[in-house]
């Protein structure tokens, strides 16, 4: 096991990793930007190193500065968290070339699953259904029109290097496809440094299901069941739960088995997530996230398995001591992402100072957050300031616990998503579990 590691991230995930390291008796070094100089979790680390100004390009995305900090601190490994450099295969390669372990899968696997076109080919080889569309990158708009005519409108234009819901746009006719294709190419080039696009049939009424997997370097790989991530806004997840209210036992088994097949085909090890589109009783592979997910606590609450600790054990070369039959989910778990955003004004970011802060507590409530009364939320980074996770014996009991916890939660004067979640927890459609990815937009329009 490692004795000293560096955390190349910020916010609640940095705190989450520090806590796992404390349990494993691993010393932690945390890098931070000038914007995070007053972050509370810095005081929990064994060492702190400033790596630059507030902009991500000058700090959390600056590979030379992070590597220099790691070498200065004499660490054995780097945990990238999620976002920033967590799925950057070049960063992983540099870490390992410097004799610093990267807490994640192999570089080859990251490159394969990080390219959406290659990932689809892996799914096909594994015998997992994919959404009808182009077999590879679409070279020009005329080829795109030919493919769209074959599979039928609407179609989705997607960036091969995209992820996290970015680099996607839906088109409903040829005229829109002609105008959108070059725009999408230019946007993908700017956002990802890769202008390649592919086309897929656009499934309008769908659910978003993901399966948590965990594997070691010795060929052992298991799933930890699914999470339903259907409640979103602009393809960004808001509420996640497990088990999914949309899956029958037979469909659940098929989806989870498909995730394991894909990851075995990709030679995956570490913690990762395979995402699927669910269209009625049909499911299709979407992508692999080669990192820990924001919503991993849902699975931890449900199974009692600490995924971050297992990331370290696997990266240190240890074998999984868990078999598939050892993973026994109990009850129901749900997470609400607490974002510093104003849902009443198109989810506009709401940075600033927290003057009043009363976190929720009580039985079966977990809050992963780095903020505190007096904390100033910087405008520079993602608006996520915490995750509220609860567990109950049934879905209805879990919703009741979440409603209670949200009622206790007080953050002022900044705007957050807490108020919206209070309303959703009382919504009849949400209670029935009968919704798709357009639920939030429809809900806000009907208020």
C-alpha positions as a printed Julia matrix, in Angstrom:
447×3 Matrix{Float64}:
   0.0     0.0     0.0
   1.09    3.59   -0.6
   2.34    5.66    2.31
   2.12    9.12    0.72
  -0.06   10.4    -2.15
  -0.96   13.68   -3.85
  -4.54   14.79   -4.5
  -4.8    16.7    -7.79
  -8.27   18.1    -7.24
 -10.32   20.41   -5.06
 -13.59   20.75   -3.17
 -15.63   17.91   -1.77
 -13.82   15.18   -3.69
 -10.47   16.31   -2.27
 -11.98   16.06    1.22
 -13.47   12.65    0.38
 -10.06   11.32   -0.7
  -8.34   12.73    2.4
 -10.8    10.87    4.6
 -10.21    7.57    2.8
  -6.46    8.07    3.15
  -6.79    8.72    6.88
  -8.51    5.35    7.28
  -5.74    3.65    5.28
  -2.94    5.48    7.15
  -1.76    7.23    3.97
  -0.23   10.71    4.21
  -1.83   13.26    1.9
  -0.45   16.19   -0.07
  -3.07   18.51   -1.54
  -2.41   21.0    -4.32
  -4.52   24.15   -4.44
  -5.02   27.33   -6.42
  -5.04   30.85   -5.02
  -8.86   30.75   -5.18
  -8.87   27.8    -2.76
  -6.31   29.11   -0.3
  -8.94   29.26    2.48
 -10.48   25.86    1.79
 -11.14   24.01    5.05
  -9.95   20.6     3.82
  -6.41   21.95    3.32
  -5.95   21.86    7.09
  -6.74   18.14    7.14
  -3.96   17.27    4.7
  -0.42   16.52    5.82
   1.02   18.99    3.32
  -0.36   21.74    1.08
   1.21   23.14   -2.1
  -0.06   26.14   -4.08
   0.25   25.47   -7.81
  -1.04   28.68   -9.37
  -3.67   31.32   -9.88
  -7.41   30.66   -9.91
  -7.91   29.74  -13.6
  -7.86   25.96  -14.06
  -5.33   26.22  -16.87
  -2.9    27.79  -14.38
  -3.55   25.29  -11.6
  -5.68   22.13  -11.65
  -5.11   21.54  -15.38
  -1.44   22.51  -15.33
   0.37   19.18  -15.66
   3.97   20.45  -15.21
   3.06   22.22  -11.96
   1.24   19.2   -10.56
   4.11   16.86  -11.44
   6.6    19.31   -9.93
   4.56   19.41   -6.72
   4.4    15.6    -6.64
   8.15   15.29   -7.06
   8.82   18.0    -4.49
   6.54   16.26   -1.97
   8.04   12.85   -2.77
   4.71   11.06   -3.25
   4.17    7.57   -4.61
   0.85    8.18   -6.37
  -1.57   10.84   -7.58
  -5.33   10.64   -7.18
  -7.02   12.85   -9.81
 -10.55   12.74   -8.36
 -13.13   13.51  -11.06
 -13.13   16.24  -13.68
  -9.95   18.23  -14.43
  -7.25   15.66  -15.39
  -9.01   12.52  -14.16
  -9.58   11.09  -17.67
  -6.53   12.6   -19.32
  -4.46    9.67  -20.59
  -1.51   11.96  -21.33
  -1.4    13.01  -17.68
  -1.6     9.37  -16.57
   1.26    8.5   -18.91
   3.43   11.34  -17.58
   2.73   10.3   -13.98
   3.86    6.75  -14.61
   6.89    7.84  -16.65
   7.92    9.83  -13.56
   7.53    6.69  -11.41
   4.38    8.08   -9.8
   1.35    5.79   -9.88
  -1.81    7.26  -11.38
  -4.91    6.15   -9.46
  -6.91    4.91  -12.41
  -6.87    2.37  -15.24
  -4.03    1.81  -17.71
  -3.17    4.46  -20.3
  -4.21    2.13  -23.12
  -7.6     1.55  -21.54
  -8.12    5.26  -20.87
  -7.34    6.07  -24.49
  -9.67    3.36  -25.79
 -12.72    4.13  -23.65
 -12.1     7.9   -23.73
 -12.62    7.94  -27.48
 -16.36    7.48  -27.97
 -15.91    5.88  -31.39
 -13.4     3.33  -30.09
 -15.57    2.7   -27.03
 -18.51    1.81  -29.27
 -16.31   -0.69  -31.1
 -15.36   -2.26  -27.77
 -19.06   -2.6   -26.92
 -19.75   -4.27  -30.26
 -16.91   -6.74  -29.71
 -18.36   -7.48  -26.27
 -21.77   -8.2   -27.81
 -23.46   -5.21  -26.15
 -26.1    -3.25  -28.1
 -25.21    0.27  -29.26
 -27.44    3.06  -30.55
 -27.83    2.88  -34.36
 -25.57    5.39  -36.08
 -22.25    5.87  -37.87
 -19.64    3.13  -37.57
 -16.84    5.65  -37.13
 -16.1     9.34  -37.46
 -18.25   11.22  -39.97
 -15.98   12.96  -42.46
 -18.3    15.64  -43.82
 -21.87   16.91  -43.82
 -22.87   14.94  -46.92
 -21.89   11.68  -45.23
 -23.8    12.82  -42.15
 -26.92   13.43  -44.26
 -26.65    9.97  -45.81
 -26.4     8.32  -42.39
 -29.25   10.42  -40.98
 -31.47    9.38  -43.91
 -30.71    5.74  -43.16
 -31.34    5.78  -39.39
 -34.04    8.47  -39.45
 -34.4    11.82  -37.71
 -33.92   13.09  -35.07
 -30.21   12.32  -34.81
 -27.57   13.3   -32.3
 -24.29   14.89  -33.38
 -21.7    13.89  -30.82
 -18.03   14.7   -30.25
 -15.75   11.65  -30.31
 -13.72   13.11  -27.42
 -16.74   14.47  -25.53
 -17.92   13.53  -22.09
 -19.97   14.61  -19.12
 -22.91   15.52  -21.36
 -20.82   17.98  -23.39
 -20.34   17.97  -27.15
 -23.86   16.79  -27.96
 -26.6    18.38  -30.03
 -29.85   17.03  -31.44
 -31.03   17.84  -34.98
 -34.47   17.11  -36.39
 -34.1    17.65  -40.13
 -31.61   17.94  -42.97
 -31.54   21.73  -42.98
 -30.58   21.87  -39.31
 -28.01   19.12  -39.82
 -26.33   21.15  -42.57
 -26.02   24.24  -40.38
 -25.13   22.38  -37.19
 -22.45   19.99  -38.44
 -19.63   22.48  -39.01
 -20.57   24.38  -35.85
 -20.33   21.15  -33.86
 -16.95   20.36  -35.42
 -15.58   23.77  -34.46
 -16.97   23.51  -30.92
 -15.49   20.04  -30.44
 -12.1    21.26  -31.63
 -12.14   24.14  -29.16
 -13.54   22.15  -26.23
 -11.65   18.87  -26.64
  -8.85   19.54  -29.13
 -10.49   16.94  -31.38
 -13.03   17.89  -34.04
 -14.13   14.35  -34.92
 -17.88   13.76  -34.8
 -20.15   10.76  -35.02
 -23.9    10.38  -35.46
 -26.43    8.39  -33.48
 -30.17    7.97  -33.55
 -31.59   10.46  -31.04
 -33.77    8.72  -28.49
 -36.11   11.41  -27.21
 -37.81    9.7   -24.27
 -35.05    7.88  -22.44
 -33.64    7.1   -19.04
 -29.98    7.29  -18.09
 -28.64    4.22  -16.28
 -25.05    3.65  -15.22
 -23.35    0.61  -13.72
 -20.53    0.84  -11.19
 -17.67   -1.57  -11.84
 -14.57   -2.45   -9.86
 -11.64   -4.48  -11.16
  -8.07   -5.33  -10.24
  -4.86   -5.79  -12.24
  -5.19   -9.57  -12.01
  -8.26   -9.92  -14.23
 -10.92   -9.9   -11.51
 -13.85   -7.58  -12.24
 -17.28   -7.19  -10.65
 -20.22   -4.81  -10.83
 -21.79   -3.02   -7.88
 -25.2    -2.68   -9.53
 -26.7     0.38  -11.17
 -27.53    4.0   -10.48
 -30.41    5.82  -12.16
 -29.21    9.29  -13.25
 -32.25   10.32  -15.28
 -33.09   13.53  -13.4
 -30.89   16.04  -15.22
 -30.76   19.56  -16.58
 -29.03   20.12  -19.89
 -27.55   16.63  -19.66
 -25.97   17.39  -16.28
 -27.08   15.04  -13.49
 -29.0    16.43  -10.52
 -30.51   13.46   -8.66
 -29.17    9.9    -8.66
 -30.63    6.82   -7.02
 -30.19    3.09   -6.7
 -31.77    0.77   -7.47
 -33.4     2.2   -10.58
 -37.21    2.24  -10.39
 -37.26    1.54  -14.14
 -35.47   -1.82  -14.14
 -37.01   -5.25  -13.69
 -34.75   -7.86  -12.06
 -34.18   -9.44  -15.49
 -33.3    -6.13  -17.15
 -31.05   -5.17  -14.24
 -29.11   -8.42  -14.59
 -28.71   -7.86  -18.34
 -27.49   -4.28  -18.0
 -25.01   -5.12  -15.24
 -23.7    -8.12  -17.17
 -23.24   -5.89  -20.24
 -21.14   -3.44  -18.21
 -18.85   -6.22  -17.01
 -18.45   -7.57  -20.57
 -17.42   -4.15  -21.89
 -14.9    -3.56  -19.12
 -13.37   -7.0   -19.49
 -13.05   -6.4   -23.23
 -11.3    -3.09  -22.47
  -8.93   -4.62  -19.9
 -10.32   -2.28  -17.26
  -9.09   -2.1   -13.67
  -9.91    0.31  -10.86
 -13.27    1.95  -10.22
 -15.27    2.98  -13.28
 -18.74    3.45  -14.62
 -20.45    2.2   -17.76
 -23.35    4.38  -18.89
 -26.4     3.24  -20.83
 -29.46    4.71  -22.48
 -32.68    2.95  -21.5
 -35.51    3.11  -24.02
 -38.43    1.13  -22.61
 -37.15   -2.44  -22.32
 -34.2    -1.8   -24.64
 -30.83   -0.53  -23.49
 -27.84    0.75  -25.42
 -24.23    1.42  -24.48
 -23.37    5.11  -24.2
 -19.88    5.57  -22.67
 -17.36    4.52  -20.04
 -16.22    6.94  -17.35
 -12.71    5.88  -16.38
 -12.7     7.51  -12.95
 -14.6     7.8    -9.71
 -18.02    9.39  -10.27
 -19.55   12.34   -8.45
 -22.41   10.04   -7.42
 -20.29    7.15   -6.12
 -21.63    7.62   -2.53
 -25.0     6.24   -3.68
 -23.36    2.89   -4.32
 -21.34    3.1    -1.11
 -24.48    3.74    0.95
 -26.28    0.85   -0.71
 -23.51   -1.77   -0.6
 -21.3    -0.66    2.3
 -18.25   -0.85    0.0
 -15.79    2.07    0.07
 -14.9     2.7    -3.58
 -12.14    5.24   -2.94
 -10.29    2.88   -0.61
 -10.54    0.17   -3.25
  -9.09    2.56   -5.82
  -5.95    2.77   -3.72
  -5.78   -0.96   -3.05
  -6.13   -1.81   -6.73
  -3.56    0.81   -7.8
  -1.15   -0.69   -5.26
  -1.51   -4.05   -7.01
  -3.78   -5.78   -4.5
  -6.33   -8.36   -5.59
 -10.05   -7.88   -5.1
 -11.19   -9.8    -2.06
 -14.79   -9.26   -3.16
 -16.6   -11.66   -5.43
 -19.82  -10.82   -7.27
 -21.88  -12.69   -4.68
 -20.33  -10.56   -1.93
 -22.0    -7.42   -3.31
 -25.43   -7.33   -1.71
 -27.29   -4.0    -2.0
 -29.66   -3.32    0.86
 -32.5    -0.82    0.76
 -32.56    2.29   -1.4
 -30.14    5.21   -1.69
 -30.52    8.63   -3.29
 -28.27   11.65   -3.87
 -29.06   15.3    -4.57
 -26.24   17.39   -5.99
 -26.12   20.68   -4.15
 -25.12   23.29   -6.72
 -24.61   27.0    -6.15
 -27.05   27.85   -8.92
 -30.39   29.62   -9.29
 -32.96   27.18  -10.74
 -35.42   30.05  -11.22
 -33.04   31.81  -13.6
 -31.84   29.05  -15.93
 -29.51   27.57  -13.27
 -27.31   30.65  -13.34
 -24.2    30.22  -11.12
 -24.45   31.86   -7.69
 -20.94   32.34   -6.28
 -20.29   34.43   -3.18
 -20.02   34.26    0.59
 -22.09   31.85    2.66
 -23.38   33.94    5.57
 -25.53   31.22    7.15
 -24.98   27.48    6.93
 -26.92   24.75    8.75
 -26.2    21.27    7.36
 -28.69   18.42    7.78
 -28.08   15.34    9.91
 -29.8    12.47   11.63
 -30.2     8.77   10.82
 -29.3     7.57    7.33
 -28.05   10.98    6.14
 -24.61   11.62    4.63
 -23.38   15.02    3.47
 -20.2    15.26    1.4
 -19.29   18.94    1.31
 -16.29   21.19    1.83
 -18.18   24.43    2.49
 -18.83   26.16    5.82
 -20.31   29.36    7.22
 -18.14   32.19    5.98
 -16.82   30.22    2.99
 -16.61   32.19   -0.26
 -17.65   30.14   -3.31
 -15.29   31.14   -6.14
 -16.77   31.92   -9.56
 -13.94   30.06  -11.3
 -14.98   26.43  -10.97
 -17.92   24.05  -11.23
 -20.93   25.08   -9.12
 -21.08   21.8    -7.14
 -20.65   22.57   -3.43
 -21.88   19.33   -1.91
 -23.79   16.08   -2.2
 -26.63   15.05    0.07
 -27.05   11.27    0.22
 -29.7     9.38    2.15
 -30.75    5.78    2.56
 -34.01    4.04    3.42
 -35.53    0.59    3.28
 -37.79    1.48    0.34
 -37.89    4.22   -2.28
 -40.76    6.0    -0.56
 -38.99    5.91    2.79
 -35.83    7.23    1.11
 -37.76   10.12   -0.43
 -39.2    10.93    3.0
 -35.73   10.99    4.56
 -34.43   13.16    1.73
 -37.36   15.54    2.19
 -36.56   15.81    5.9
 -32.85   16.41    5.24
 -33.56   19.06    2.6
 -35.93   20.82    4.97
 -33.12   21.02    7.56
 -30.55   22.24    5.03
 -30.02   26.01    5.2
 -27.55   27.93    2.99
 -27.89   31.71    2.68
 -27.78   34.13    0.91
 -26.45   32.32   -2.17
 -28.91   30.54   -4.44
 -28.76   26.74   -4.51
 -30.67   23.77   -5.89
 -31.92   22.81   -2.4
 -35.28   24.54   -2.86
 -35.9    22.83   -6.2
 -35.19   19.43   -4.67
 -37.65   20.12   -1.85
 -40.34   20.63   -4.48
 -39.34   17.59   -6.54
 -39.47   15.32   -3.5
 -43.19   16.12   -3.26
 -43.92   15.74   -6.98
 -46.28   12.91   -7.92
 -44.45   12.02  -11.14
 -41.16   11.73   -9.29
 -42.81    9.6    -6.58
 -44.11    7.2    -9.22
 -40.63    6.94  -10.72
 -42.08    7.46  -14.18
 -39.9    10.11  -15.77
 -37.27   10.58  -18.45
 -34.35   12.95  -18.99
 -36.72   15.82  -19.88
 -38.37   15.69  -16.44
 -36.72   18.8   -14.96
 -37.4    21.01  -17.98
 -41.04   19.92  -18.02
 -41.34   20.36  -14.25
 -39.96   23.9   -14.34
 -42.29   24.87  -17.19
 -45.31   23.54  -15.29
 -44.54   25.31  -11.98
